[in-house]
Amino acid sequence: MKDFTIIFLFITSISFSQQLTQKQANDLSALPLKCMQQEYPNKLSQMLADSTEIAGPKKLHPAFYGCFDWHSSVHGHWSLVYLLKKFPKLDRKQEIIDKLNINLSKENIAAEVAYLNKKHEKSYERTYGWAWLMKLQQELDTYNEPFAKELATNLQPLTNLLAERYLEFLPKLNYSLRNGTHTNTAFGLNLAWDYAVHAKNIPLQNSIRENALRLFKSDADCPFAWEPSGTDFLSPCMEEIGIMQRIMPEKEFLKWLKDFAPKLFDKKFTWEPGRVSDRTDGHLVHLDGLNFSRAWNFYRLARQYPKELGHLKALADKHLVYSLPSITDGNYEGEHWLASFALYAFDAP
C-alpha cells in the first residue's frame, strides 16, 4: 500500500511545464541514496589478468561500488548532486553530502584512476560509464558549494583520463554502434559533448564533432519501426538525433533531420512507449529507460524548434508518464538506475 501511495502521489503531482516539486525530489533522492554504498548484489564486468585481481567491489572500486554496477553508481552520484543543487532543502541533505564526501574522496578517485589505467581495462565502461562520469563532473563543477568544489577537484583526474580515452578511441571507431544499450555511440557522445562545451575542452569538442559527422551525417530514414529491441534502454534513432542536434547549426540540422526522420515533422506522428512485461527482470525493465530516452530527446527538439517540432512535447509526456511509476515500485532491478533517467528526462524541457 505504501508503494502504491508513493506512485499515486508522484504521478498526480507532475506538471511537465514546471520543475520537479520538493516532494518528488525527496522521493527520487532516496533511491540512489539507498544503494550508493550497497555493495551487493553487484555486477563487476571485470577482466582478470590473474588471480591477484580477484577482490570485492568496494576494494576494486571504492568510489563507485554501489548500485549494482559502476555506471549506475556514477549516475546515481550525479542524481544526488543534481537534486542537491535544485533543492537545497532536501530532507536528507546532510546524509547525502556525508556519503558523497566519503565516496568521492581524493584517495578513492585515485584508486579508480589506477584501475582504469590497467592495460587490460582501457575499454572499461566505454563509452556509457565514461559519459556519465563527465556528467557528474559537470554537475559538481557548476555547484557553488565548498564541498562540491572539493569533490570536483578530486574527480577531475578521472575525468581527464576519460577525455583522453575519447580522443584516442573515436578516430579508431570505423563504424558506429547503433544499439539501444550501453555501447550506443551517440549517447556516449551526447553527454561527452555537453561536458566538453562546459569545460571549454576544444580538442574534445573538435573530435566529437568531426567523428559524429563522419559516422552519422550520411544516415537517412532511421527505421523507427525497428524500435524497440527487447532490452533497449536507449533509443538508437533518438540518441543519434540528439548528437546531431548538438553539433550542427540549426538550419543544417533541420535539413538533416528531414532526411533522417521525416515522420517527426508530421503533427499527427505517434509512437507507442516500450511496454515492460516484467519489472523484476533486470533486462526487460530496460524498456522503461528507453521511454525516458525518447522523452528527453523529444523535449529537446520541441524546446529548440517549437514551430516545426513543438508537437513532440505531448509525445514526450506520454513516454514519461508510462514509465514513471516503475521508479518507486520496490524492485531493485529498476530502482538502482531509473531515477537518473527520469531526472534527465525531467530536466530536458
Secondary structure, DSSP 8 states (H G I E B T S, - for coil): -HHHHHHHHHHHT--TTS---HHHHHHHHHHHHHHTT---S-------SSGGG---HHHH-SSS--SSSHHHHHHHHHHHHHHHHH-TT-TTHHHHHHHHHHHT-HHHHHHHHHHHTSGGGTTTTTTHHHHHHHHHHHHHHT--SHHHHHHHHHHHHHHHHHHHHHHHHGGG--S----SSTT-HHHHHHHHHHHHHHHT-HHHHHHHHHHHHHHHTT--S--GGG---TT-SS-HHHHHHHHHHHHS-HHHHHHHHHHH-GGGG-TT--------S-TTSTTTTHHHHHHHHHHHHHHHHHHH-HHHHTTHHHHHHHHHHHHGGGGGSS-HHHHHHHHHHHHHHHH--
